[in-house]
Amino acid sequence: ILGCSASTEACSMDTEPNRGMVASAPDEVDFGAIMELMTSKYTVDLVDRHVAAIRKLCKVCCNGFLLRHLEALVELLYLSVDRFAKGQDLAQALCDFTR
């Protein structure tokens, strides 16, 4: 994909003693707020904010998404790909989705 860097950022891991576990995906992710940001007539053209929101989502959920997030995640991905196909510069956000 255009604009992807060759290296991937490492996800932060829980390194406290006696725990040794990787942090899980957050239970509550506000996909509605991201969709509102991307579809509102007031913010639809703020592509930099869209990219930042998607990248933050991917960073927060760097260990994966929960199954209950799948429907909203697919909707967000379809919207992002559609916007990318129409010329919006969402390449970096789409790269983060695939990691």
Backbone as numpy.savetxt, mean C-alpha at the origin, in Angstrom:
# Nx Ny Nz CAx CAy CAz Cx Cy Cz
8.29 -3.57 -13.66 7.44 -2.40 -13.66 8.33 -1.17 -13.66
7.92 -0.20 -14.38 8.66 1.04 -14.53 8.84 1.73 -13.18
10.05 2.14 -12.87 10.30 2.91 -11.67 10.60 2.10 -10.42
10.64 0.79 -10.50 10.92 -0.03 -9.33 12.42 -0.06 -9.07
12.78 -0.02 -7.82 14.19 -0.17 -7.49 14.52 -1.65 -7.40
15.76 -1.98 -7.63 16.17 -3.38 -7.64 16.14 -4.00 -6.25
16.44 -3.22 -5.25 16.46 -3.77 -3.90 15.13 -3.54 -3.21
14.81 -4.42 -2.30 13.59 -4.26 -1.52 13.97 -3.84 -0.12
13.13 -2.98 0.46 13.39 -2.56 1.83 13.02 -3.67 2.79
13.82 -3.84 3.79 13.52 -4.86 4.79 12.41 -4.34 5.69
11.55 -5.22 6.04 10.44 -4.88 6.93 10.96 -4.91 8.36
10.46 -3.99 9.16 10.93 -3.97 10.55 10.39 -5.18 11.28
11.22 -5.76 12.09 10.84 -6.97 12.83 10.88 -6.67 14.32
10.10 -7.39 15.05 10.08 -7.28 16.50 11.32 -7.99 17.02
12.21 -7.23 17.66 13.47 -7.82 18.11 13.62 -7.80 19.63
12.52 -7.64 20.34 12.62 -7.65 21.79 13.04 -9.03 22.28
13.83 -9.09 23.35 14.24 -10.38 23.89 13.03 -11.21 24.29
13.17 -12.50 24.17 12.15 -13.47 24.56 10.91 -13.46 23.67
10.89 -12.64 22.65 9.72 -12.62 21.77 10.09 -13.26 20.45
11.08 -12.70 19.76 11.61 -13.30 18.55 10.62 -13.52 17.43
9.46 -12.91 17.51 8.44 -13.11 16.49 8.37 -11.88 15.59
7.95 -12.09 14.38 7.75 -10.99 13.45 6.37 -10.41 13.70
6.26 -9.10 13.67 4.97 -8.46 13.88 3.98 -8.88 12.81
2.75 -9.07 13.21 1.73 -9.51 12.25 1.07 -8.30 11.58
0.24 -8.57 10.60 -0.48 -7.51 9.91 -1.46 -6.86 10.88
-1.64 -5.55 10.78 -2.58 -4.89 11.68 -4.01 -5.32 11.40
-4.81 -5.42 12.46 -6.20 -5.86 12.32 -7.05 -4.83 11.60
-6.88 -3.58 11.95 -7.72 -2.53 11.39 -6.91 -1.64 10.45
-7.24 -1.69 9.19 -6.64 -0.82 8.19 -7.78 -0.03 7.57
-7.63 1.28 7.49 -8.71 2.13 7.00 -8.62 2.28 5.48
-9.04 1.25 4.79 -9.04 1.30 3.33 -10.03 2.36 2.83
-11.10 2.59 3.58 -12.09 3.60 3.20 -11.48 4.98 3.08
-10.58 5.32 3.99 -9.93 6.63 3.95 -9.03 6.75 2.71
-8.35 5.69 2.37 -7.48 5.72 1.19 -8.33 5.82 -0.08
-9.43 5.05 -0.13 -10.31 5.12 -1.30 -10.94 6.50 -1.41
-11.32 7.08 -0.29 -11.88 8.44 -0.29 -10.85 9.44 -0.81
-9.61 9.29 -0.36 -8.53 10.16 -0.83 -8.37 10.05 -2.35
-8.47 8.85 -2.87 -8.23 8.64 -4.30 -9.45 8.95 -5.18
-10.64 9.02 -4.60 -11.83 9.22 -5.42 -12.58 10.52 -5.16
-12.28 11.20 -4.09 -12.97 12.46 -3.78 -12.68 13.49 -4.87
-13.69 14.27 -5.20 -13.50 15.29 -6.24 -12.48 16.34 -5.82
-12.23 16.47 -4.54 -11.28 17.45 -4.04 -9.84 16.93 -4.02
-9.66 15.62 -4.00 -8.31 15.06 -3.87 -7.93 14.09 -4.99
-8.80 13.95 -5.98 -8.57 12.96 -7.04 -7.28 13.24 -7.82
-6.85 14.48 -7.90 -5.66 14.84 -8.66 -4.38 14.92 -7.82
-4.46 14.61 -6.54 -3.30 14.70 -5.65 -2.54 13.37 -5.66
-1.90 13.10 -6.78 -1.25 11.80 -7.00 -0.14 11.54 -5.98
0.60 12.55 -5.61 1.67 12.36 -4.61 1.10 11.85 -3.29
-0.06 12.35 -2.90 -0.69 11.87 -1.66 -1.19 10.44 -1.82
-1.68 10.10 -3.01 -2.13 8.73 -3.27 -0.96 7.76 -3.13
0.15 8.13 -3.75 1.35 7.29 -3.67 1.81 7.16 -2.23
1.82 8.26 -1.50 2.26 8.22 -0.10 1.34 7.34 0.75
0.04 7.43 0.52 -0.91 6.62 1.30 -0.74 5.14 1.00
-0.57 4.79 -0.26 -0.40 3.38 -0.63 0.92 2.85 -0.10
1.97 3.64 -0.21 3.28 3.21 0.29 3.25 3.03 1.81
2.54 3.92 2.51 2.42 3.78 3.97 1.65 2.52 4.31
0.57 2.26 3.58 -0.21 1.03 3.79 0.67 -0.19 3.61
1.46 -0.21 2.55 2.34 -1.35 2.29 3.41 -1.49 3.36
3.90 -0.37 3.88 4.91 -0.41 4.94 4.31 -0.94 6.24
3.10 -0.48 6.57 2.44 -0.92 7.79 2.11 -2.42 7.71
1.74 -2.87 6.53 1.37 -4.28 6.34 2.49 -5.05 5.63
3.73 -4.73 5.96 4.86 -5.33 5.27 4.97 -6.84 5.45
4.32 -7.38 6.46 4.34 -8.83 6.67 3.17 -9.52 6.00
2.36 -8.77 5.29 1.22 -9.33 4.58 -0.08 -8.72 5.04
-1.11 -9.01 4.28 -2.44 -8.50 4.58 -3.30 -9.63 5.12
-4.28 -9.27 5.91 -5.21 -10.26 6.42 -6.23 -10.62 5.34
-6.77 -11.81 5.42 -7.74 -12.28 4.44 -8.97 -11.38 4.40
-9.36 -10.84 5.54 -10.54 -9.97 5.56 -10.29 -8.64 4.84
-9.03 -8.30 4.57 -8.70 -7.08 3.83 -8.67 -7.31 2.33
-8.83 -8.54 1.90 -8.63 -8.89 0.49 -9.54 -8.11 -0.45
-10.82 -8.02 -0.16 -11.75 -7.34 -1.06 -11.37 -5.86 -1.24
-11.12 -5.17 -0.14 -10.74 -3.75 -0.21 -9.38 -3.59 -0.87
-8.48 -4.50 -0.60 -7.15 -4.45 -1.19 -7.21 -4.61 -2.71
-8.01 -5.55 -3.17 -8.15 -5.77 -4.62 -8.79 -4.55 -5.28
-9.78 -3.97 -4.62 -10.43 -2.76 -5.15 -9.41 -1.62 -5.27
-8.59 -1.44 -4.26 -7.56 -0.41 -4.27 -6.52 -0.70 -5.36
-6.14 -1.95 -5.51 -5.17 -2.32 -6.53 -5.72 -2.06 -7.93
-6.97 -2.46 -8.18 -7.59 -2.20 -9.48 -7.65 -0.70 -9.78
-8.03 0.09 -8.80 -8.09 1.54 -8.99 -6.70 2.10 -9.30
-5.69 1.62 -8.58 -4.33 2.09 -8.79 -3.82 1.72 -10.18
-4.07 0.50 -10.62 -3.64 0.07 -11.95 -4.38 0.86 -13.02
-5.67 1.10 -12.81 -6.45 1.88 -13.77 -5.89 3.30 -13.89
-5.59 3.91 -12.76 -5.02 5.27 -12.78 -3.64 5.27 -13.43
-2.85 4.25 -13.17 -1.53 4.14 -13.79 -1.67 4.03 -15.31
-2.63 3.24 -15.77 -2.87 3.07 -17.21 -3.31 4.38 -17.85
-3.95 5.25 -17.07 -4.40 6.55 -17.59 -3.33 7.62 -17.48
-2.14 7.25 -17.02 -1.02 8.19 -17.02 -0.61 8.75 -15.68
-1.30 8.41 -14.60 -0.87 8.91 -13.29 0.38 8.15 -12.87
1.29 8.82 -12.22 2.57 8.23 -11.84 2.44 7.47 -10.51
1.87 6.28 -10.59 1.71 5.43 -9.42 2.66 4.24 -9.44
3.70 4.32 -10.26 4.61 3.19 -10.43 5.23 2.73 -9.11
5.71 3.66 -8.31 6.37 3.27 -7.06 5.39 2.62 -6.10
4.16 3.12 -6.07 3.15 2.52 -5.19 2.81 1.11 -5.67
2.71 0.91 -6.97 2.42 -0.43 -7.50 3.57 -1.39 -7.23
4.78 -0.89 -7.26 5.94 -1.72 -6.91 5.85 -2.17 -5.46
5.45 -1.27 -4.58 5.32 -1.63 -3.16 4.21 -2.66 -2.95
3.15 -2.56 -3.73 2.08 -3.56 -3.65 2.62 -4.96 -3.93
3.51 -5.06 -4.88 3.98 -6.39 -5.30 5.04 -6.97 -4.38
5.56 -6.20 -3.47 6.60 -6.70 -2.56 6.02 -7.45 -1.43
